[in-house]
């Protein structure tokens, strides 16, 4: 299944799904415990290397900017994605967490209810507003012309420029406890998927309504749904993936490879690719496994690069791989 290794990068730390981002022509990765490195997506060469502090609580790329929120120092830094130069930074309260960008506004705060929510102008870091009291929210998501937030059995949409509430939903059960991982998945301009409890997925509508989409029979991983190839993918906590119809929620297939699958689904011309901790699996369009490719290093995350290429993280590396063309 694997045609070859395109390039490989030693991270000098364990790789994870939250430690790197893929853009149209670049890969941004946290490595060596305190460095943020930008790589050329095609060849893996280093474009810039910047010191940003200890392990980031959040890493976001938007509008030619790279925003990073490390555990220490307690500040949000905005870097130029082309050069790595620091454009601005703002000091934040200790234990700040969550960063989301909506058009020209950056929102930060609300992790575990430790800090207020604050908004800054993306261009220059100018403060726009701050809540008077701490806010408790899951990782927010840009959607529906605003920023979607939630905690417990409530979800609400705010205007990022002034913090005013645009819509609110009373949920049938509490949002899944995903910690620093996403809980919301935008599935279009007027609908967004939200993970609830240990087994549920609902669909929020921009009108303020919602409908129950999936109630699974086993526990799901504490993370958002993936929307890949017109299919909703939900990772099970102990087995594989559940694939469902995005309109009806009906089960299309289940992928069980006899080992836990990691975060990430890749779309290829003739199906999909998912990763277990020790192998890659090529799936047919109906989800049936048609090829298994063992991997010497334990995989922790998979991301699609397009054109039959992917990135995987392992215990200590970031690796770009190319898929072999499937024989007719």
LUMTILUM-162519 format. One record per residue (C-alpha): y, x negated, z negated; residue in one letter. Coordinates in Angstrom, 3 decimals. Each point is the difference from the previous one (the first is absolute). Layout:
+----------+----------+----------+------+
|        v |        u |        w | rest |
+----------+----------+----------+------+
|        Y |        X |        Z |    A |
...
+----------+----------+----------+------+
END
This chain:
+----------+----------+----------+------+
|        v |        u |        w | rest |
+----------+----------+----------+------+
|    0.000 |    0.000 |    0.000 |    X |
|    2.423 |   -2.869 |   -0.785 |    X |
|    1.102 |   -2.001 |    3.018 |    X |
|    1.653 |   -2.672 |   -2.101 |    X |
|    2.524 |   -1.039 |   -2.635 |    X |
|    3.534 |    0.028 |    1.399 |    X |
|    1.483 |   -1.794 |   -2.998 |    X |
|   -0.536 |   -0.408 |   -3.723 |    X |
|    2.330 |   -0.624 |   -2.935 |    X |
|   -0.956 |   -1.328 |   -3.448 |    X |
|    1.837 |    2.097 |   -2.611 |    X |
|   -0.894 |   -2.109 |   -3.072 |    X |
|   -0.520 |    3.291 |   -1.829 |    X |
|   -2.035 |    3.153 |    0.422 |    X |
|    1.070 |    2.169 |    2.929 |    X |
|    0.487 |    3.745 |   -0.370 |    X |
|    1.121 |    3.046 |    1.960 |    X |
|    3.390 |   -0.044 |   -1.747 |    X |
|    0.757 |   -3.696 |    0.585 |    X |
|    0.745 |    0.117 |    3.736 |    X |
|    1.734 |    2.116 |    2.655 |    X |
|   -0.414 |    0.126 |    3.774 |    X |
|    2.931 |    0.673 |    2.343 |    X |
|    0.235 |    0.096 |    3.784 |    X |
|    0.112 |   -3.802 |    0.336 |    X |
|   -0.270 |   -1.404 |   -3.543 |    X |
|   -2.167 |   -0.102 |   -3.076 |    X |
|    1.636 |   -0.368 |   -3.414 |    X |
|   -2.292 |   -1.180 |   -2.789 |    X |
|    0.314 |   -0.978 |   -3.656 |    X |
|   -1.781 |   -3.277 |   -0.777 |    X |
|   -0.115 |   -2.974 |   -2.407 |    X |
|    0.937 |    2.388 |   -2.841 |    X |
|    3.758 |   -0.219 |    0.669 |    X |
|    0.591 |   -0.327 |    3.758 |    X |
|    0.679 |    2.538 |    2.714 |    X |
|   -0.977 |   -1.244 |    3.458 |    X |
|    0.709 |    1.514 |    3.409 |    X |
|   -2.546 |   -0.803 |    2.719 |    X |
|    0.000 |    0.494 |    3.728 |    X |
|   -2.356 |    2.901 |    0.563 |    X |
|   -1.568 |   -1.447 |    3.134 |    X |
|   -0.598 |   -3.618 |   -1.016 |    X |
|    0.399 |   -0.079 |   -3.779 |    X |
|    2.680 |   -2.698 |    0.034 |    X |
|    2.492 |   -0.025 |   -2.894 |    X |
|    3.400 |    1.449 |    0.892 |    X |
|    1.460 |   -0.300 |   -3.485 |    X |
|   -1.038 |   -0.630 |   -3.602 |    X |
|    2.027 |    1.219 |   -2.992 |    X |
|   -0.328 |   -0.130 |   -3.764 |    X |
|    0.121 |    3.545 |   -1.403 |    X |
|   -1.534 |   -0.184 |   -3.478 |    X |
|   -3.338 |    1.122 |   -1.376 |    X |
|   -2.336 |    2.606 |    1.454 |    X |
|    2.017 |    2.816 |    1.645 |    X |
|   -0.203 |    3.529 |   -1.344 |    X |
|    1.187 |    1.166 |    3.405 |    X |
|    0.518 |   -1.442 |    3.466 |    X |
|    1.729 |    2.035 |    2.742 |    X |
|    1.128 |   -0.821 |    3.542 |    X |
|    2.538 |    2.273 |    1.710 |    X |
|    2.846 |   -0.310 |    2.523 |    X |
|   -0.239 |   -3.780 |    0.313 |    X |
|    0.010 |   -0.461 |   -3.774 |    X |
|   -2.706 |   -1.077 |   -2.429 |    X |
|    0.346 |    1.341 |   -3.540 |    X |
|   -1.994 |   -1.531 |   -2.819 |    X |
|   -0.194 |    0.945 |   -3.676 |    X |
|   -1.829 |   -2.700 |   -2.003 |    X |
|   -1.261 |    0.316 |   -3.550 |    X |
|    2.366 |   -2.835 |   -0.879 |    X |
|    2.935 |   -0.518 |    0.378 |    X |
|    1.116 |    3.600 |   -0.515 |    X |
|    1.872 |    0.469 |    3.253 |    X |
|   -0.319 |    1.645 |    3.397 |    X |
|    0.562 |   -2.452 |    2.863 |    X |
|    0.787 |    0.876 |    3.610 |    X |
|   -0.926 |   -2.652 |    2.568 |    X |
|    0.792 |   -0.241 |    3.691 |    X |
|   -3.357 |    0.594 |    1.711 |    X |
|    0.904 |   -2.436 |    2.811 |    X |
|    1.031 |   -2.975 |   -2.142 |    X |
|   -1.088 |    0.614 |   -3.594 |    X |
|    3.579 |   -0.451 |   -1.216 |    X |
|    0.919 |    2.035 |   -3.080 |    X |
|    2.572 |    2.595 |    1.090 |    X |
|    0.515 |    1.431 |   -3.467 |    X |
|   -1.692 |    0.551 |   -3.329 |    X |
|    0.600 |    2.287 |   -2.969 |    X |
|   -1.016 |   -0.395 |   -3.612 |    X |
|   -2.288 |    2.727 |   -1.323 |    X |
|   -1.328 |    1.103 |   -3.386 |    X |
|   -3.220 |   -1.576 |   -1.186 |    X |
|   -3.169 |    1.796 |    1.210 |    X |
|    1.713 |    1.445 |    3.058 |    X |
|   -2.447 |    1.114 |    2.660 |    X |
|   -0.174 |    1.921 |    3.305 |    X |
|    2.136 |   -0.707 |    3.064 |    X |
|    0.503 |    2.353 |    2.944 |    X |
|    2.398 |   -0.170 |    2.958 |    X |
|    1.396 |    3.104 |    1.688 |    X |
|    2.202 |   -0.801 |    3.022 |    X |
|    2.851 |   -2.032 |   -1.567 |    X |
|   -0.817 |    0.532 |   -3.685 |    X |
|   -2.302 |   -1.829 |   -2.426 |    X |
|   -1.374 |    1.826 |   -3.047 |    X |
|   -1.569 |   -1.911 |   -2.865 |    X |
|   -1.353 |    0.980 |   -3.420 |    X |
|   -2.004 |    2.760 |   -1.640 |    X |
|   -3.265 |   -1.915 |   -0.485 |    X |
|   -1.830 |    1.447 |   -3.033 |    X |
|    3.284 |    1.526 |   -1.129 |    X |
|    1.260 |   -3.355 |   -1.273 |    X |
|    3.322 |   -0.113 |    1.871 |    X |
|    2.621 |    2.193 |    1.650 |    X |
|   -0.042 |    0.538 |    3.755 |    X |
|    2.730 |   -1.947 |    1.817 |    X |
|    1.197 |    0.009 |    3.616 |    X |
|    1.591 |   -2.863 |    1.941 |    X |
|    1.423 |   -0.371 |    3.481 |    X |
|   -2.543 |   -1.840 |    2.156 |    X |
|    2.674 |   -1.985 |    1.825 |    X |
|    1.706 |   -1.723 |   -2.925 |    X |
|   -1.672 |    1.107 |   -3.246 |    X |
|    3.000 |    2.079 |   -1.066 |    X |
|   -1.025 |    2.391 |   -2.818 |    X |
|    0.165 |    3.680 |    0.987 |    X |
|   -1.257 |    1.902 |   -3.037 |    X |
|   -2.291 |   -0.225 |   -3.014 |    X |
|   -1.649 |    2.680 |   -2.133 |    X |
|    1.304 |    0.094 |   -3.575 |    X |
|   -3.524 |    0.051 |   -1.458 |    X |
|   -3.359 |   -1.546 |    0.980 |    X |
|   -1.953 |    1.844 |    2.690 |    X |
|   -3.804 |    0.173 |    0.214 |    X |
|   -1.324 |    0.128 |    3.550 |    X |
|   -2.919 |   -1.086 |    2.134 |    X |
|    0.837 |   -2.456 |    2.782 |    X |
|    2.619 |    1.897 |    2.068 |    X |
|   -0.276 |    0.476 |    3.765 |    X |
|    2.614 |    0.449 |    2.700 |    X |
|   -0.661 |    3.398 |    1.621 |    X |
|    1.660 |    3.215 |    1.120 |    X |
|    3.476 |   -1.477 |    0.233 |    X |
|   -0.124 |   -1.136 |   -3.633 |    X |
|   -2.124 |   -1.808 |   -2.564 |    X |
|   -3.043 |    1.766 |   -1.428 |    X |
|   -0.792 |   -0.583 |   -3.677 |    X |
|   -2.432 |    1.466 |   -2.490 |    X |
|   -1.447 |   -0.070 |   -3.490 |    X |
|   -2.621 |    2.159 |   -1.643 |    X |
|   -0.097 |    3.397 |    1.699 |    X |
|    3.458 |   -0.312 |    1.556 |    X |
|    1.169 |   -1.493 |    3.297 |    X |
|    3.589 |   -0.048 |    1.188 |    X |
|    2.045 |   -1.190 |    2.968 |    X |
|    3.403 |   -1.636 |   -0.529 |    X |
|    2.886 |   -1.071 |    2.186 |    X |
|   -0.033 |   -3.822 |   -0.267 |    X |
|    3.762 |   -0.376 |    0.400 |    X |
|    0.977 |    2.095 |   -3.020 |    X |
|   -3.234 |    0.851 |   -1.859 |    X |
|    0.394 |    3.768 |    0.398 |    X |
|   -3.186 |    2.077 |    0.135 |    X |
|   -0.928 |    1.452 |    3.382 |    X |
|   -3.340 |    1.697 |   -0.788 |    X |
|   -2.590 |    0.308 |   -2.789 |    X |
|   -3.712 |    0.861 |   -0.149 |    X |
|   -2.058 |    1.254 |   -2.942 |    X |
|   -3.417 |   -1.578 |    0.583 |    X |
|   -3.366 |    1.578 |   -0.903 |    X |
|   -1.066 |   -3.122 |   -1.939 |    X |
|    1.590 |   -3.360 |   -0.894 |    X |
|    0.529 |   -2.701 |    2.568 |    X |
|   -2.663 |   -2.719 |    0.112 |    X |
|    0.724 |   -2.969 |   -2.258 |    X |
|    0.417 |   -2.654 |    2.706 |    X |
|    2.124 |   -2.412 |   -2.063 |    X |
|    1.965 |   -2.164 |    2.490 |    X |
|   -1.939 |    1.271 |    3.019 |    X |
|    1.219 |    2.821 |    2.276 |    X |
|   -0.919 |    3.598 |   -0.816 |    X |
|    1.821 |    1.648 |    2.944 |    X |
|   -0.837 |   -0.296 |    3.724 |    X |
|    2.448 |    1.271 |    2.608 |    X |
|   -1.960 |    1.884 |    2.675 |    X |
|    2.960 |    1.211 |    2.049 |    X |
|    3.664 |    0.944 |   -0.440 |    X |
|   -0.860 |    3.292 |   -1.706 |    X |
|   -3.179 |   -0.767 |   -1.954 |    X |
|   -1.090 |   -2.636 |   -2.483 |    X |
|   -3.377 |   -0.548 |   -1.663 |    X |
|   -0.139 |   -0.450 |   -3.774 |    X |
|   -2.950 |   -1.153 |   -2.105 |    X |
|   -0.626 |    2.119 |   -3.089 |    X |
|   -2.325 |   -0.664 |   -2.928 |    X |
|   -3.257 |   -1.862 |    0.609 |    X |
|   -1.203 |    2.025 |    3.027 |    X |
|    2.735 |    1.999 |    1.735 |    X |
|    2.393 |   -0.284 |    2.927 |    X |
|    2.758 |    2.493 |    0.744 |    X |
|    2.467 |    0.350 |    2.867 |    X |
|    3.663 |    0.375 |   -0.910 |    X |
|    2.224 |    1.825 |    2.475 |    X |
|    3.705 |   -0.713 |    0.423 |    X |
|    0.671 |    3.697 |   -0.646 |    X |
|   -1.034 |   -0.476 |   -3.631 |    X |
|   -3.480 |    1.504 |    0.378 |    X |
|   -3.348 |   -1.804 |   -0.207 |    X |
|   -3.655 |    0.675 |    0.671 |    X |
|   -3.229 |   -1.427 |   -1.409 |    X |
|   -1.537 |   -2.135 |    2.728 |    X |
|   -3.021 |   -1.715 |   -1.586 |    X |
|   -1.944 |    0.363 |   -3.233 |    X |
|   -2.673 |   -2.705 |    0.108 |    X |
|   -3.314 |    0.044 |   -1.857 |    X |
|    0.265 |   -3.580 |   -1.347 |    X |
|    2.865 |   -2.046 |   -1.427 |    X |
|    2.398 |   -1.658 |    2.430 |    X |
|    1.638 |   -3.402 |   -0.302 |    X |
|    3.413 |    0.023 |   -1.685 |    X |
|    2.019 |   -0.416 |    3.188 |    X |
|    1.625 |    1.993 |    2.785 |    X |
|   -1.814 |    1.514 |    2.953 |    X |
|    0.032 |   -1.936 |    3.269 |    X |
|    0.994 |    1.794 |    3.214 |    X |
|   -1.600 |   -2.004 |    2.831 |    X |
|   -1.042 |    1.111 |    3.471 |    X |
|    0.854 |    3.633 |   -0.719 |    X |
|   -2.404 |    0.003 |   -2.973 |    X |
|    0.655 |    0.151 |   -3.757 |    X |
|   -1.938 |   -2.736 |   -1.832 |    X |
|   -0.654 |    0.147 |   -3.745 |    X |
|   -1.719 |   -2.927 |   -1.670 |    X |
|   -2.622 |    0.930 |   -2.566 |    X |
|    0.074 |   -1.915 |   -3.268 |    X |
|   -3.636 |   -1.140 |    0.112 |    X |
|   -1.177 |    0.366 |    3.576 |    X |
|    1.719 |    0.250 |    3.372 |    X |
|    2.512 |    2.168 |    1.832 |    X |
|    0.326 |    3.719 |    0.520 |    X |
|    1.533 |    0.861 |    3.394 |    X |
|    1.598 |    3.435 |    0.334 |    X |
|    1.833 |    2.187 |    2.494 |    X |
|    3.763 |   -0.183 |   -0.761 |    X |
|    0.555 |    3.680 |    0.832 |    X |
|   -2.911 |    1.698 |   -1.758 |    X |
|   -1.160 |   -2.623 |   -2.495 |    X |
|   -3.590 |    0.483 |    1.142 |    X |
|   -2.272 |   -3.033 |   -0.236 |    X |
|   -0.525 |   -1.773 |    3.316 |    X |
|   -2.337 |   -2.672 |   -1.362 |    X |
|   -0.660 |   -2.290 |   -2.944 |    X |
|   -0.376 |   -3.763 |    0.257 |    X |
|   -2.450 |   -1.450 |   -2.525 |    X |
|   -1.031 |   -3.613 |    0.605 |    X |
|   -1.760 |   -0.538 |   -3.323 |    X |
|    2.908 |   -1.961 |   -1.472 |    X |
|    3.619 |    0.780 |   -0.950 |    X |
|    2.455 |   -0.039 |    2.896 |    X |
|    3.405 |   -1.627 |   -0.330 |    X |
|    3.412 |    1.453 |    0.797 |    X |
|    0.779 |    0.293 |    3.706 |    X |
|   -1.283 |    1.699 |    3.167 |    X |
|    0.498 |   -1.454 |    3.481 |    X |
|    0.082 |    2.053 |    3.192 |    X |
|   -1.686 |   -1.537 |    3.045 |    X |
|   -0.436 |    1.439 |    3.486 |    X |
|   -3.562 |    1.128 |   -0.585 |    X |
|    0.171 |    0.935 |   -3.672 |    X |
|    1.066 |   -1.554 |   -3.287 |    X |
|   -0.554 |   -3.083 |   -2.162 |    X |
|   -0.298 |   -0.011 |   -3.783 |    X |
|   -0.779 |   -2.853 |   -2.379 |    X |
|   -2.354 |   -0.408 |   -2.913 |    X |
|    0.325 |   -2.855 |   -2.433 |    X |
|   -2.396 |   -2.132 |    2.049 |    X |
|    0.004 |    1.424 |    3.524 |    X |
|    1.931 |    1.807 |    2.733 |    X |
|   -1.368 |    3.244 |    1.447 |    X |
|    0.735 |    1.431 |    3.432 |    X |
|   -0.226 |    3.794 |    0.150 |    X |
|   -0.464 |    2.296 |    2.965 |    X |
|    2.614 |    2.719 |    0.630 |    X |
|   -2.193 |    2.337 |   -2.078 |    X |
|   -0.047 |   -2.424 |   -2.950 |    X |
|   -3.570 |   -1.224 |    0.439 |    X |
|   -0.547 |   -3.709 |   -0.661 |    X |
|   -0.892 |   -1.851 |    3.181 |    X |
|    0.563 |   -3.636 |   -0.980 |    X |
|    0.151 |   -2.123 |   -3.146 |    X |
|    1.542 |   -3.473 |   -0.117 |    X |
|   -0.588 |   -2.013 |   -3.211 |    X |
|    2.975 |   -1.929 |   -1.345 |    X |
|   -0.498 |   -3.149 |   -2.071 |    X |
|    2.986 |    0.660 |   -2.259 |    X |
|    0.494 |    3.098 |   -2.109 |    X |
|    2.502 |    2.314 |    1.740 |    X |
|    2.638 |    1.787 |   -2.101 |    X |
|    2.120 |    1.777 |    2.656 |    X |
|    0.187 |    0.669 |    3.745 |    X |
|    3.009 |    0.689 |    2.234 |    X |
|    0.202 |    0.834 |    3.705 |    X |
|    1.984 |   -2.394 |    2.203 |    X |
|   -0.590 |    2.020 |    3.165 |    X |
|   -1.611 |   -1.098 |    3.274 |    X |
|   -3.376 |   -0.457 |   -1.705 |    X |
|    1.320 |   -2.407 |   -2.640 |    X |
|    0.096 |    0.283 |   -3.781 |    X |
|    0.972 |   -1.781 |   -3.194 |    X |
|   -2.258 |   -0.210 |   -3.037 |    X |
|    0.685 |   -1.447 |   -3.431 |    X |
|   -2.663 |   -1.728 |   -2.055 |    X |
|   -0.085 |   -1.659 |   -3.397 |    X |
|    2.296 |   -2.751 |    1.248 |    X |
|    0.887 |    0.437 |    3.654 |    X |
|    1.828 |    2.110 |    2.531 |    X |
|   -1.925 |    0.040 |    3.258 |    X |
|    0.760 |    1.461 |    3.438 |    X |
|   -3.091 |    1.000 |    1.994 |    X |
|   -0.620 |    1.220 |    3.543 |    X |
|   -2.648 |    2.572 |    0.824 |    X |
|   -2.417 |   -0.662 |    2.822 |    X |
|    0.050 |    2.513 |    2.841 |    X |
|   -2.836 |    2.447 |   -0.337 |    X |
|   -2.686 |   -0.398 |    2.650 |    X |
|   -0.515 |    3.099 |    2.174 |    X |
+----------+----------+----------+------+
END
